[in-house]
Amino acid sequence: MRIRRRSFGDFVKAFFALVALAVLLVGVPGALATQIGWPLPDGVPSLDWLQQEITVHTFLNILTVIVWLAWAQFTACVLVEMKAALSGVGVPGRVPGAGPSQLLARQLVAALLLVGATAASFTPGLSQLGTGYDANQKPTVAAAQATPGLFAQQQEQASGAAAALAEQASHAAAHADAGGSTAQQGDTKFYRIQPPEGRHHDSLWEIAQRHLGDGRRYKEIFELNKDRVQPDGSKLSEASLIRPGWIMEMPGDARGGDLVEMPDEAPNVSPDVQQQISDYARTGDHAQGAGAQGGGHEHAGGGATQVSVPEQQRPAHDTGHQQVTAVGAESDSSFGLPEALLTAPLLAAGLLGALGRRRRQALWQSAFGSVGGRRGMEPPTPTGDAQDVQDALLVGADPEGVRLLDRSLRGLAASLAEESRALPVVYAAWLSNGDLHLQLAQPAGKPPAPWQQGQDQTFWMLARTDAESYEDVDTAAPYPGLVSLGTMDDSRLLLNLEAVPGIVSLSGREADRAAVFASVAAELATNGWSDRMTITLVGFGEDLTPLAPNRIRHLEDVEALVETMEAETRQRRGALGAAGHDSVLTGRTGPAQHTRWAPHLVLLAAQPSAEDAVKLAELAADASRLGIGYLVGTESGDLPGAAWEMEITGQGKLLAPLLGLELDAQLLPAAQQRAVVELFVEADPERETDGPASTPPFLVDISEQGRPAVYARLVGPYEVIGLDTPDGERSALLHEALALLLLHREGVHPRVLSSALWPRGVTDDVRSALLDRLREWLGTDPDGTPRLATDGSGRLTLAKTVVSDLDVLRSLYHEATQGKGVDSRAVRGRLLTDALVLVRGPLLADRPEGRYRWLTHEIVDAQLPLLVADTGLALCAFHMEKNRAEKAIEALQAALRTAPADERLWHELLRATHATGDTDRLTALATDLIGRSGARGVPPRTEALLDELLPTWRDAIAAAG
């Protein structure tokens, strides 16, 4: 390492700086303490001092306190500056309210350390020691410019950029034909990295953009300076990691006046900086002429901004990533489950929730389509890849993380609305260590409580404990365009696609790009932190529409996309202007109808032609203001109008060097994509099924000879008959494991079982120990067959001798409506009566709080009430055939205790009560039914039935009050 030669003036400056620091840090408090003394009282003052006369001594005390506070602030500034100088990393933090005090401290500390090795890169402008505050705001090298139009792009700038795109595209080809670069060997220039100014951080991209005309030529600067010793002794190793005070050798064709410094031709540069550049130039003989190969491609985005990982100490697990780490703990026993979904907790939670809603919809739609013997009671059991994907969703999903994210974002929007503040532009969110970090496009002031300022003014942070205190609020989702891209340093990144001022391009192999596009589309279509949106897909091989038919639409080609987006862009601009809003953010949570500001996200996987690329760039120039985002695939990585450029590698890495990102990408490969679509297609309520009705997955021998060895009562309070109660605290865990197995007679993957019992992850030995205890507890049948076995796919299954009351209930209803009860009225009545007797309440009614959370993924909570309602309706019909209205009423009331919201039961109860001929009883029932309806009122079909059975019901109820 070359050491800069110190002059006599350096030592003089250091000496006077030392004297000044000693006087200010030691002399001032010493003089105050000895000459004036401590101004505050020694004890607790009484109220009499309020009536005392204000004297000169009182004013002196007040002035003394102010001087003491100023000294304390200056001392804090010195400590902060000294720490930053000795660490040699970046720019020191700001002391609140310091201003000129911190500047003075910085100059004194810099002068003192000027004779040391760390002084060279401490801060630009060290040689200006003694200059005024305003002068110091203009460093030796001109101040770094803000990223042009990246996150605060105004409408007039957008239109100007759009108009220039065609001209830029034509110049790009001409420039390439001319040889690209006009560099002249030997015309060596240098640039000095500037400190941050506001939210802006200098980057190699912007240096290349300003002085080479193309930000993509940052690689040339990187190659010229890679591994060369900087003035502070460190080296440039990554393009995204540069520090203020570093020197960068520039390609020979660099231009920009004073922005590009030449050692021998820089009269406005201090001698110290000239010496630094001169010393640095002598280290680069090996790099001379190595990098001046011009790219010459114009870039409409104008640069890139660093996406920073939140600075904090991170343990191994975090909220948004806890499923990932749990997967890692069990990776040796994955049994072939797709890792892509195991490591995508937010995506898996969205898909699992949407799949559950689709299956419930199919159940309810089928329930109200017919009575008795209806279809759809049991959803089809997936097999093959679809079964593996479903298991992976169950293992990988983090619904709690999704819930906290949604509540946190909506709570932030509600708090800002109460303070009459606009939503800040957010271009990224990080889930790290259980906390949520929002990275803002620019400083937006102090965040509302309980949010806190993050590592700088462009970060707002919400701790997990504070997020858990949020309740559901009735406000629009503020950032529905957030979507997971992957993980970095145990932190999960969500990019806000609708906030990017231009196109986000993705390069890489076609199959790898398709996996990223499918993941993004699937999460956007099913996530839990968006109200509504439109997702337009072009160039996808698999139709993802079944995931969310109301959100996703496919277009055939880029031409149709351009035509569609031109019309929508015009419409949104007009709507914003008419509403008086400058962007969708200012109207999304305001008095305007927020549904008008839902995002439209365009995912174009196919490579657009040069002409179509320019048209898309023109549309995307104003996209962030309109709530429209573009993610476009490209084979070469060179796309006009691309504000952010990313690349997906064959190893699953998502690279964005200009943003400082290298992520483990979140993917949805083609095989898993097809399996996910299959799950949704099978659950489609409009899908026609073959056969009269579905058969339960497990039928019990309901004869006397079919008495089980182990009988578990799940419908109502949980009880196990036929086994001894395990001792110790593991009893609850074993009972929960048995309940999960009983509700899935088709088999349970070991990973699904362990994920249900330990949502935060578990090691192989703990899971194996549980399975051993479970096998020992269940025991074996008389023939020696274990009651807990493993099938050919590695899934855990129970023997037929282990049954539950839910199994018996399903079997009795199936036999009564599709078996022996079809041909024998007496058998049907007996089976239906026996089935209804089994119902003692809701499923697992006495389960302890905090356990059985996996039930939220199940649809049994919808299946059981429908099954009980069907049983009650069938038994009611059985009794009404013989005009036994009282028996029918008794059966319906028993079913209503488990399915109180089933409209069909109330209709039949009204009919059965009407059959008794007791008008007063019917009126009382109608009054009770109306009271249960609440503010929603009586459903139309129920109201029509009341008009038919009791025409005077309105007057009777009004008279009753």
Residue pairs with C-beta under 8 A, 6 or more apart in sequence:
1 229
1 233
2 229
2 279
2 282
2 283
3 117
4 120
4 231
4 272
4 275
4 276
4 279
5 275
6 114
6 115
10 114
10 115
11 115
13 111
13 114
13 129
14 111
14 112
14 113
14 114
14 115
16 111
17 107
17 108
17 109
17 111
17 112
17 129
18 112
20 108
21 78
21 108
21 109
21 112
24 71
24 74
25 74
25 75
25 78
28 67
28 71
29 68
29 71
32 64
32 67
32 68
32 71
36 60
36 64
39 60
39 61
39 62
39 64
39 65
39 68
40 65
70 101
73 95
73 97
73 98
73 101
74 98
74 101
74 104
74 105
76 95
76 98
77 95
77 98
77 101
77 102
77 104
77 105
77 106
78 105
78 108
78 109
80 92
80 93
80 95
80 102
80 105
81 92
81 102
81 105
81 106
81 109
81 110
82 109
83 92
84 90
84 91
84 92
84 93
84 122
85 92
85 109
85 110
85 113
85 118
85 119
85 122
86 118
88 118
88 121
88 122
88 232
88 233
88 234
88 243
89 243
90 243
90 244
91 123
91 195
91 196
91 244
92 106
94 102
95 101
95 102
98 105
99 133
100 133
103 133
103 136
106 123
107 126
107 129
107 130
107 136
109 122
110 119
110 122
110 123
110 126
110 129
111 126
111 129
113 119
113 122
114 126
117 232
117 233
118 232
118 233
119 126
120 231
120 232
120 245
120 276
121 230
121 231
121 232
121 243
121 244
121 245
121 246
122 232
122 245
123 195
123 244
123 245
124 139
124 140
124 141
124 192
124 194
124 195
124 244
124 245
125 136
125 139
125 140
125 270
126 272
127 140
127 270
127 271
127 272
127 273
128 135
128 136
128 140
128 270
137 143
139 194
139 195
140 192
140 268
140 269
140 270
140 273
141 191
141 192
141 194
141 258
141 259
141 261
142 258
142 259
143 194
143 197
144 194
144 196
144 197
144 200
144 201
144 202
144 206
145 200
145 206
145 210
146 197
146 198
146 199
146 200
147 200
147 206
147 302
147 303
147 304
147 305
148 157
148 302
148 303
149 157
149 158
149 161
149 302
149 501
150 301
150 302
150 303
150 304
150 305
150 441
150 501
150 643
151 305
151 425
151 427
151 441
151 442
151 499
151 501
151 624
152 425
152 441
152 442
153 501
153 621
153 622
153 624
153 625
155 582
155 622
155 625
158 501
158 621
158 622
158 625
159 621
159 622
161 300
161 302
161 621
162 617
162 618
162 619
162 621
162 622
164 300
165 300
165 614
165 617
165 618
165 621
165 640
165 641
166 614
166 618
168 298
168 300
168 640
169 298
169 610
169 614
169 640
171 298
172 296
172 297
172 298
172 640
175 294
175 296
175 297
176 296
176 297
178 296
179 294
180 293
180 294
180 295
180 296
181 251
181 253
181 292
181 293
181 294
181 295
181 296
182 253
182 294
183 251
183 252
183 253
183 292
183 293
183 294
184 252
184 253
185 252
185 288
185 289
185 292
186 252
187 252
187 253
188 249
188 250
188 252
188 262
188 281
188 288
189 249
189 250
189 252
189 254
189 260
189 261
189 262
190 247
190 248
190 249
190 250
190 260
190 261
190 262
190 263
190 277
190 280
190 281
191 207
191 211
191 247
191 248
191 250
191 254
191 259
191 260
191 261
192 245
192 246
192 247
192 248
192 261
192 273
192 277
193 202
193 242
193 243
193 244
193 245
193 246
193 247
193 248
194 202
194 244
195 202
195 244
196 202
196 244
198 442
198 443
198 457
199 440
199 441
199 442
199 443
199 456
199 457
199 458
200 305
201 305
201 306
202 242
202 244
203 218
203 240
203 242
203 303
203 304
203 305
203 306
203 658
204 218
204 221
204 222
204 239
204 240
204 242
204 248
204 658
205 215
205 216
205 218
205 303
205 304
205 658
206 215
206 303
206 304
207 218
207 221
207 248
207 250
208 214
208 215
208 216
208 217
208 218
208 220
208 221
209 215
209 299
209 302
209 303
210 256
210 259
211 250
211 254
211 255
211 256
211 259
211 260
212 220
212 221
212 250
212 251
212 253
212 254
212 255
212 294
213 255
213 296
213 298
214 294
214 295
214 296
214 297
214 298
214 299
215 299
215 301
215 302
215 303
215 304
215 658
216 295
216 297
216 299
216 638
216 645
217 251
217 294
217 295
218 239
218 658
219 239
219 291
220 251
220 291
220 292
220 293
221 248
221 249
221 250
221 251
221 291
222 236
222 239
223 287
223 290
223 291
224 248
224 249
224 250
224 251
224 284
224 287
224 290
224 291
225 236
225 247
225 248
225 249
225 284
225 287
226 235
226 236
226 237
226 287
227 235
227 236
227 237
228 235
228 236
228 249
228 280
228 283
228 284
228 287
229 235
229 283
230 236
230 243
230 245
230 246
230 247
230 280
231 245
231 246
231 247
231 276
231 279
231 280
232 243
232 245
232 246
234 243
236 242
236 246
238 657
239 657
239 658
240 306
240 657
240 658
240 659
240 660
240 661
241 660
242 248
247 276
247 277
247 280
249 280
249 281
249 284
249 287
250 260
251 291
251 292
251 294
252 292
253 292
253 294
254 260
258 266
258 268
261 269
261 273
261 277
263 274
263 277
263 278
263 281
266 274
266 277
269 277
297 638
298 640
299 640
299 642
300 502
300 617
300 621
300 640
300 641
300 642
301 501
301 502
301 503
301 641
301 642
301 643
301 644
302 643
304 643
304 644
304 645
304 658
304 659
305 427
305 441
305 659
306 659
306 660
307 427
307 428
307 439
307 493
307 656
307 659
307 660
307 661
308 439
308 455
308 459
308 660
309 430
309 432
309 488
309 489
309 491
310 430
310 432
310 435
310 437
310 454
310 455
310 459
310 461
310 491
311 455
312 432
312 433
312 435
312 455
313 433
314 432
314 433
314 489
314 490
314 491
315 433
316 325
316 490
317 325
317 490
317 760
317 761
318 431
318 432
318 433
318 434
318 435
318 490
318 491
318 492
319 398
319 400
319 401
319 404
319 431
319 433
319 434
319 435
319 464
320 345
320 346
320 398
320 401
320 405
320 431
320 432
320 491
320 492
321 345
321 431
321 432
321 487
321 490
321 491
321 492
322 345
322 398
322 401
322 760
322 761
323 342
323 343
323 345
323 348
323 395
323 396
323 397
323 398
323 761
324 342
324 343
324 345
324 487
325 490
325 761
326 755
326 758
326 760
326 761
326 762
327 334
327 339
327 342
327 343
327 395
327 396
327 761
329 761
329 762
329 763
329 764
330 751
330 754
330 761
330 762
330 763
330 764
330 767
331 339
332 764
333 750
333 751
333 764
333 767
334 342
334 751
335 749
335 750
335 751
335 793
335 794
336 388
337 388
337 391
337 392
337 395
337 749
337 751
338 388
338 389
338 392
338 669
338 671
338 672
340 392
340 515
340 519
340 666
340 667
340 668
340 669
340 672
341 347
341 348
341 351
341 389
341 392
341 393
341 396
341 668
341 672
342 348
342 392
342 395
342 396
343 396
343 487
343 664
343 666
344 396
344 484
344 519
344 523
344 666
344 668
345 396
345 397
345 398
345 401
345 492
346 398
346 401
346 402
346 405
346 484
346 492
346 494
346 523
346 527
347 484
347 519
347 522
347 523
347 526
347 666
347 668
348 392
348 393
348 395
348 396
348 397
348 398
349 397
349 398
349 399
349 401
349 402
349 528
350 402
350 522
350 523
350 525
350 526
350 527
350 528
351 393
351 397
351 522
351 526
351 547
351 676
352 393
352 394
352 397
352 399
352 857
353 399
353 402
353 526
353 528
354 525
354 526
354 547
354 548
354 680
355 390
355 393
355 679
355 680
355 683
356 857
356 858
356 859
358 680
358 683
358 684
358 685
359 379
359 683
359 859
359 862
360 859
360 862
361 685
362 376
362 379
362 683
362 684
362 685
363 376
363 377
363 379
363 859
363 862
363 863
363 866
364 862
364 866
365 376
365 685
366 374
366 375
366 376
366 377
366 685
367 374
367 376
367 866
367 869
367 870
367 902
367 904
368 903
368 904
371 870
371 873
371 874
371 877
371 904
372 817
372 870
372 873
372 874
372 877
373 692
373 693
373 817
373 818
374 693
374 870
375 689
375 691
375 692
375 693
375 694
376 685
376 689
376 694
377 693
377 694
377 696
377 863
377 866
377 867
377 870
378 694
378 695
378 696
378 697
378 863
379 682
379 683
379 694
379 859
380 682
380 694
381 387
381 697
381 746
382 389
382 390
382 678
382 679
382 682
384 675
385 671
385 672
385 674
385 675
385 678
386 675
386 678
386 679
386 682
387 793
388 675
389 672
389 675
389 676
389 679
390 679
391 749
391 751
391 752
392 672
394 749
394 752
394 755
394 756
394 854
394 857
395 749
395 751
395 752
395 755
397 857
399 528
399 856
399 857
400 759
401 431
402 527
402 528
402 529
403 528
404 436
404 464
404 467
404 468
404 470
405 429
405 431
405 436
405 528
405 529
406 477
406 528
406 529
407 467
407 470
407 471
407 472
407 473
408 436
408 462
408 467
408 470
409 477
409 478
409 479
409 529
410 470
410 472
410 473
410 475
410 476
410 477
410 478
411 470
411 471
411 473
412 438
412 447
412 448
412 451
412 460
412 462
412 478
413 423
413 475
413 476
413 477
413 478
413 588
413 589
414 473
414 475
414 589
415 448
415 449
415 451
416 422
416 423
416 448
416 589
417 475
417 589
417 590
418 448
419 448
421 445
421 448
422 585
422 586
423 478
423 585
423 586
423 588
423 589
424 438
424 440
424 441
424 442
424 444
424 460
424 585
425 440
425 441
425 442
425 499
425 583
425 585
425 624
426 438
426 439
426 440
426 441
426 479
426 482
426 496
426 499
427 439
427 440
427 441
427 495
427 496
427 499
427 500
428 438
428 439
428 493
428 494
428 495
428 496
429 436
429 437
429 438
429 439
429 479
429 482
429 493
429 494
429 496
430 436
430 437
430 439
430 491
430 492
430 493
430 494
431 437
431 491
431 492
431 494
432 490
432 491
432 492
433 490
433 491
434 463
434 464
435 461
435 462
435 463
435 464
436 461
436 462
436 464
436 467
437 454
437 459
437 460
437 461
438 459
438 460
438 461
439 458
439 459
440 458
440 459
440 460
441 458
441 499
442 458
443 457
443 458
444 460
446 453
447 453
447 460
450 462
450 463
450 466
450 469
451 460
451 461
451 462
451 466
452 460
452 461
452 462
452 463
453 459
453 460
453 461
454 460
454 461
475 589
476 531
476 588
476 589
476 594
476 597
477 529
477 530
477 531
478 585
478 588
478 589
479 496
479 499
479 529
480 498
480 529
480 530
480 531
480 532
480 533
480 598
480 599
481 496
481 497
481 498
481 499
481 524
481 530
481 533
481 599
481 601
481 627
481 629
482 494
482 495
482 496
482 497
482 527
482 529
483 494
483 495
483 497
483 520
483 523
483 524
483 527
484 492
484 493
484 494
484 519
484 523
484 666
485 493
485 494
485 495
485 520
485 654
485 663
485 665
485 666
486 492
486 493
486 654
486 663
486 664
486 665
486 666
487 493
487 663
487 664
487 666
488 661
488 662
488 663
488 664
493 661
493 663
495 504
496 629
497 504
497 520
497 599
497 601
497 629
497 630
497 631
498 584
498 599
498 600
498 601
498 623
498 624
498 627
498 628
498 629
499 624
499 629
500 623
500 624
500 629
500 630
500 643
500 644
501 620
501 621
501 623
501 624
501 643
502 617
502 620
502 621
502 623
502 624
502 630
502 641
502 642
502 643
502 644
503 616
503 617
503 620
503 630
503 631
503 632
503 639
503 641
503 642
503 643
504 629
504 630
504 631
504 632
504 642
504 643
504 644
504 646
505 632
505 633
505 634
505 637
505 639
505 642
505 644
505 645
505 646
506 513
506 516
506 517
506 631
506 632
506 633
506 634
506 646
506 647
506 648
507 513
507 633
507 634
507 635
507 636
507 637
507 645
507 646
507 647
507 648
508 516
508 647
508 648
508 649
508 650
509 648
509 650
510 633
510 635
511 669
511 670
512 648
512 649
512 650
512 652
512 667
513 605
513 633
513 648
514 540
514 541
514 605
514 670
515 648
515 665
515 667
515 668
515 669
515 670
515 673
516 648
516 654
516 665
516 666
516 667
517 537
517 540
517 603
517 605
517 631
517 633
518 540
518 542
518 544
518 667
518 668
518 669
518 670
518 673
519 666
519 667
519 668
520 603
520 631
521 535
521 537
521 540
521 544
521 547
521 552
521 603
522 544
522 547
522 668
522 673
522 676
523 666
524 530
524 533
524 535
524 551
524 601
525 535
525 544
525 547
525 548
525 551
525 552
526 547
526 548
530 599
531 594
531 595
531 598
532 550
532 551
532 595
532 598
533 551
533 598
533 599
533 600
533 601
534 551
534 553
534 598
534 599
534 600
534 601
535 548
535 551
535 552
535 553
535 600
535 601
535 603
536 553
536 554
536 555
536 561
536 564
536 565
536 600
536 601
536 602
536 603
537 544
537 552
537 553
537 554
537 555
537 603
537 605
538 554
538 555
538 556
538 557
538 558
538 560
538 561
538 602
538 603
538 604
538 605
538 606
539 604
539 605
539 606
539 633
540 554
540 603
540 605
541 670
542 670
542 673
542 674
542 677
543 554
543 677
544 552
544 673
544 677
545 552
545 553
545 554
546 677
546 680
546 681
546 684
547 676
547 677
547 680
555 561
555 564
557 606
558 604
558 606
558 608
558 609
558 612
558 616
559 612
561 602
561 604
561 616
562 612
562 615
562 616
562 619
565 602
565 616
565 619
565 628
566 619
568 600
568 628
569 619
569 622
569 623
569 626
569 628
572 584
572 626
572 627
572 628
573 622
573 626
575 596
576 582
576 583
576 584
576 587
576 625
576 626
579 587
579 592
579 596
581 587
581 590
581 592
582 625
583 624
583 625
583 626
583 627
584 597
584 599
584 625
584 626
584 627
587 594
587 596
587 597
588 594
588 597
588 627
597 627
598 627
599 627
599 628
599 629
600 627
600 628
600 629
601 628
601 629
601 630
601 631
602 628
602 629
602 630
602 631
602 632
603 631
604 616
604 630
604 631
604 632
604 633
605 633
606 633
607 633
607 634
607 635
608 616
608 632
608 634
608 639
613 632
613 639
613 640
613 641
614 640
614 641
616 630
616 632
616 641
617 639
617 640
617 641
617 642
618 641
619 628
619 630
620 628
620 630
620 641
620 643
621 641
623 629
623 630
632 639
632 642
634 642
637 645
637 647
639 645
644 656
644 658
644 659
645 656
645 658
646 654
646 655
646 656
646 661
647 654
647 655
647 656
648 654
648 655
648 665
649 655
652 664
652 665
652 667
653 662
653 663
653 664
653 665
654 661
654 662
654 663
654 664
654 665
655 661
655 662
655 663
656 662
656 663
668 676
681 687
692 818
693 817
693 818
695 814
695 818
696 807
696 810
696 811
696 814
697 745
697 746
698 745
698 800
698 803
698 807
698 810
699 807
699 810
699 811
699 814
700 706
700 708
700 803
700 807
700 808
700 811
702 808
702 811
702 812
702 815
702 831
708 722
708 801
708 802
708 803
709 722
709 781
709 787
709 801
709 802
710 720
710 721
710 722
710 723
710 778
710 787
710 801
710 802
710 803
711 720
711 721
711 722
711 803
711 804
711 805
712 718
712 719
712 720
712 721
712 738
712 739
712 742
712 802
712 803
712 804
712 805
713 719
713 720
713 721
713 804
713 805
713 840
714 739
714 742
714 743
714 804
714 805
714 806
714 843
714 844
715 805
715 806
715 809
715 838
715 839
715 840
715 841
715 842
715 843
715 864
715 898
716 839
716 840
716 841
716 842
716 845
717 840
717 841
717 845
717 846
718 735
718 739
718 844
718 845
718 846
718 847
720 735
720 738
723 777
723 778
723 779
725 731
726 734
726 773
726 777
730 770
730 773
732 848
732 851
733 757
733 770
734 770
734 773
734 774
734 777
736 756
736 757
736 851
736 852
737 753
737 757
737 770
737 774
738 774
738 778
739 844
739 852
740 748
740 753
740 756
740 854
741 748
741 753
741 788
741 796
741 797
741 798
742 798
742 802
742 803
742 804
742 806
742 807
743 804
743 806
743 858
743 860
745 797
745 798
745 807
746 795
746 797
747 791
747 793
747 795
747 796
747 797
748 795
748 796
748 797
749 794
749 795
749 796
750 767
750 771
750 794
750 795
750 796
753 767
753 796
754 762
754 767
754 770
755 854
756 853
756 854
757 770
758 766
759 853
771 788
771 796
774 788
775 786
775 787
775 788
778 786
778 787
778 788
778 798
778 802
779 786
779 787
780 786
780 787
781 787
781 799
781 801
785 799
786 799
787 798
787 799
787 801
787 802
788 796
788 797
788 798
788 799
789 796
789 797
789 798
789 799
790 796
790 797
791 797
805 838
806 843
806 860
806 864
808 835
808 838
809 835
809 838
809 839
809 867
809 868
809 871
810 867
812 831
812 832
812 834
812 835
812 838
812 871
813 831
813 832
813 835
813 867
813 870
813 871
813 874
815 821
815 831
816 827
816 828
816 831
816 832
816 835
816 874
817 828
817 874
820 827
820 831
821 827
821 828
821 831
821 832
822 828
825 878
825 881
828 874
828 878
829 875
829 878
832 871
832 874
832 875
832 878
832 891
833 875
835 871
836 868
836 871
836 872
836 875
836 891
836 894
836 895
839 868
839 871
839 894
839 895
839 897
839 898
841 897
841 898
842 864
842 898
843 855
843 860
843 861
843 864
844 852
844 855
855 861
864 898
865 898
865 899
865 901
865 902
866 899
866 902
868 895
868 898
868 899
869 895
869 898
869 899
869 902
869 904
869 905
871 895
872 891
872 892
872 894
872 895
872 896
872 899
872 905
873 892
873 895
873 904
873 905
873 908
875 888
875 891
876 888
876 891
876 892
876 908
876 912
877 888
879 885
879 887
879 888
879 891
880 888
880 912
880 915
883 915
885 912
885 913
885 915
885 916
886 916
888 908
888 912
888 915
889 909
889 912
889 913
889 916
892 905
892 908
892 909
892 912
893 909
895 902
895 905
896 902
896 905
896 906
896 909
899 905
900 932
903 939
903 941
903 942
906 929
906 942
907 941
907 942
907 945
909 925
910 922
910 925
910 926
910 929
910 942
910 945
910 946
910 949
911 945
911 949
913 921
913 922
913 925
914 922
914 949
914 950
916 922
919 950
922 949
922 950
923 950
923 953
923 956
923 957
923 960
926 946
926 950
926 953
926 956
926 957
927 956
927 957
927 960
929 938
929 942
930 938
930 957
933 939
938 946
946 953
947 953
950 956
